[in-house]
Amino acid sequence: MDWQAVRLSVQLASLTTLVLLGLALPLAYWLAFTQRRWKFLVEAVVAMPLVLPPTVLGFYLLMALGPRSPLGWLWERAFGHTLPFSFEGLLLASVLYSLPFMVQPLASAFAGVERGLIEASWCLGESRFRTFVRVIVPLSWGGILTGLVLSFAHTLGEFGVVLMVGGNLPGRTRTVSIAIYDQVQAMDYGPAARTAALLLGVSFLVLTLTYALRRSQRKPWTLI
């Protein structure tokens, strides 16, 4: 088993999940409570990685992050290397690819909070931010945990976007899914089977935890 690829995948999945949490909290709050008529456009953009082929998304990201793009040019001037085929580029691609797996559970959980509790907090003089922190987030813990677990697991096993944007550089961009692909291509089925079994076990645990959280989530407060 390629433990270097496993460690890189865990590092990538952990950082991606943390970045996604910071991005998804305000975005999910806006999607849950906004009355803008064009909200469906934002929802469509967020959900696009769910239906877009990974190679297509990877191609566009490769073009957007390349040295000829403004972002790629600025990054190369600042850090001395390109974003594609680097861990930083891989992280950015993973954040975009796993975005709906964090945003959608959070938005659903926020929208399910009893509206009366939120309005009661406002009537007591609490700001929107303090209401979010002290009322909405504690009542949405199930959705938040679901988003964290799904984002981590999805990033851990992604292949197409990783290969397009990061390539296959050992110790830098070679993740566990790419390691399995290489082992199969080399007809090295023993290590491939062990690595695949590891991902299979992780996927099963993730689904079990996700459904358990959904089953146990209850609204502890209601207003008549």
C-alpha positions in Angstrom: 0.0 0.0 0.0 1.2 3.5 -0.9 1.2 5.1 2.5 2.7 8.3 1.1 -0.4 8.7 -1.1 -2.7 7.8 1.8 -1.1 10.5 4.0 -1.4 13.1 1.1 -5.0 12.2 0.6 -5.8 12.6 4.3 -4.0 15.9 4.4 -5.8 17.1 1.3 -9.2 16.0 2.5 -8.7 17.6 6.0 -7.6 21.0 4.6 -10.4 20.9 2.0 -13.0 20.2 4.7 -11.7 23.1 6.8 -11.7 25.5 3.9 -15.2 24.4 2.8 -16.6 24.9 6.3 -15.4 28.5 6.3 -16.9 29.1 2.9 -20.1 27.1 3.3 -21.3 28.6 6.5 -22.1 32.1 5.1 -23.2 30.8 1.7 -25.5 28.2 3.2 -27.0 30.8 5.6 -27.7 33.1 2.6 -29.3 30.2 0.6 -31.4 29.2 3.5 -32.9 32.6 4.3 -32.6 34.9 1.3 -35.7 35.9 -0.5 -33.9 36.9 -3.7 -35.7 35.6 -6.8 -32.4 34.7 -8.5 -31.3 32.4 -5.7 -31.9 29.4 -7.9 -29.0 30.5 -10.1 -26.6 30.4 -7.2 -28.0 27.0 -6.2 -27.4 25.7 -9.7 -23.8 26.9 -9.7 -23.1 25.3 -6.3 -24.7 22.0 -7.4 -23.0 21.9 -10.8 -20.1 19.6 -9.6 -22.6 17.0 -8.8 -23.6 16.5 -12.5 -20.6 17.9 -14.4 -18.1 15.2 -15.5 -14.9 15.5 -13.4 -12.7 15.7 -16.5 -14.7 18.7 -17.8 -14.5 20.5 -14.5 -10.8 19.6 -14.3 -10.2 21.0 -17.8 -11.7 24.3 -17.0 -9.9 24.6 -13.7 -6.6 23.7 -15.5 -7.3 26.6 -17.9 -8.3 29.0 -15.1 -5.3 28.2 -13.0 -2.7 28.0 -15.7 0.2 30.5 -16.1 -1.6 32.3 -18.9 -4.6 33.1 -16.7 -4.6 36.2 -14.4 -4.8 34.1 -11.2 -2.1 31.7 -12.4 0.2 34.5 -13.5 -0.1 36.3 -10.2 0.5 33.1 -8.3 3.6 32.2 -10.3 5.0 35.7 -9.8 4.3 35.6 -6.0 5.4 32.0 -5.2 7.7 31.0 -8.1 5.7 28.0 -9.3 2.5 27.3 -11.1 -0.8 26.4 -9.5 -1.5 23.3 -11.7 0.5 20.2 -10.7 1.0 21.6 -7.2 -0.7 20.8 -3.8 -2.1 24.3 -3.6 -3.8 23.9 -7.0 -5.1 20.5 -5.9 -6.5 22.0 -2.8 -8.3 24.8 -4.8 -9.7 22.2 -7.2 -10.9 20.0 -4.4 -12.7 22.8 -2.7 -14.6 23.7 -5.8 -15.4 20.0 -6.6 -16.6 19.2 -3.1 -18.5 22.4 -2.5 -22.0 21.0 -2.9 -21.3 18.2 -0.4 -20.8 20.9 2.3 -23.2 23.6 1.3 -26.3 21.5 0.7 -26.5 19.7 4.1 -25.8 23.0 5.8 -28.4 25.0 3.9 -31.0 22.2 4.5 -30.2 22.2 8.3 -30.3 26.0 8.6 -33.7 26.1 6.7 -35.1 23.5 9.1 -34.5 25.6 12.2 -37.8 26.8 13.8 -38.4 30.3 12.4 -40.0 31.4 15.7 -36.8 30.7 17.6 -34.8 32.9 15.3 -37.4 35.7 15.5 -37.5 35.4 19.3 -33.7 35.9 19.4 -34.0 39.0 17.3 -36.8 40.3 19.6 -34.5 39.8 22.6 -32.0 42.2 21.0 -29.6 39.7 19.6 -27.9 40.5 16.3 -28.1 38.3 13.3 -24.6 37.1 13.8 -25.1 36.2 17.5 -28.4 34.6 16.6 -26.6 32.5 14.0 -23.9 31.4 16.4 -26.1 30.9 19.5 -29.3 29.6 17.9 -29.0 28.4 14.3 -25.6 26.6 14.6 -26.4 24.6 17.8 -29.7 23.4 16.3 -28.1 22.5 13.0 -25.3 20.3 14.3 -26.5 17.2 12.5 -26.4 18.9 9.1 -23.0 20.4 9.9 -21.5 17.1 10.9 -23.0 15.5 7.7 -21.4 18.2 5.6 -18.0 17.6 7.3 -18.1 13.9 6.9 -19.4 13.9 3.2 -16.8 16.6 2.2 -13.9 14.7 3.8 -14.9 11.3 2.2 -15.6 12.8 -1.2 -12.3 14.5 -1.3 -10.5 11.4 -0.1 -11.7 9.4 -3.0 -11.8 11.9 -5.9 -9.9 11.0 -9.1 -10.8 12.8 -12.2 -10.3 16.4 -11.0 -7.2 15.4 -9.1 -5.6 13.8 -12.1 -6.5 16.7 -14.4 -5.3 19.5 -12.1 -2.6 17.8 -10.1 -1.2 15.1 -12.3 0.6 12.2 -10.7 3.6 13.5 -8.8 4.7 11.3 -5.9 4.6 13.1 -2.6 3.0 16.3 -4.1 -0.1 15.4 -6.0 -0.4 11.6 -6.1 -3.4 10.7 -4.0 -4.7 7.3 -3.0 -7.2 7.0 -5.9 -4.4 7.7 -8.4 -2.2 5.2 -6.6 -4.9 2.5 -7.1 -5.1 3.4 -10.8 -1.3 3.1 -11.2 -1.2 -0.2 -9.4 -4.0 -1.7 -11.6 -2.2 -0.4 -14.7 0.9 -2.2 -13.6 -1.1 -5.3 -12.8 -0.1 -5.1 -9.2 -3.4 -6.3 -7.9 -2.4 -7.1 -4.4 -1.6 -3.6 -3.2 -4.5 -2.2 -5.3 -6.9 -4.5 -3.6 -5.7 -3.5 -0.1 -5.9 0.2 -1.0 -9.3 -0.2 -2.5 -10.5 -2.1 0.6 -9.4 0.8 2.7 -11.4 3.3 0.6 -14.4 0.9 0.7 -14.3 0.7 4.4 -14.1 4.5 4.8 -17.0 4.9 2.4 -19.1 2.4 4.4 -18.3 4.2 7.6 -19.1 7.5 6.1 -22.5 6.4 4.8 -23.3 4.7 8.1 -22.4 7.8 10.1 -24.3 10.1 7.7 -27.5 8.1 7.9 -27.2 7.7 11.7 -26.9 11.5 12.0 -30.0 12.0 9.9 -31.9 9.4 11.9 -31.0 10.9 15.3 -31.4 14.6 14.3 -34.5 16.0 16.1 -35.8 19.5 16.6 -35.4 20.0 20.4 -37.5 23.1 20.5 -40.8 24.2 18.9 -42.9 27.2 19.3 -46.7 27.1 19.2 
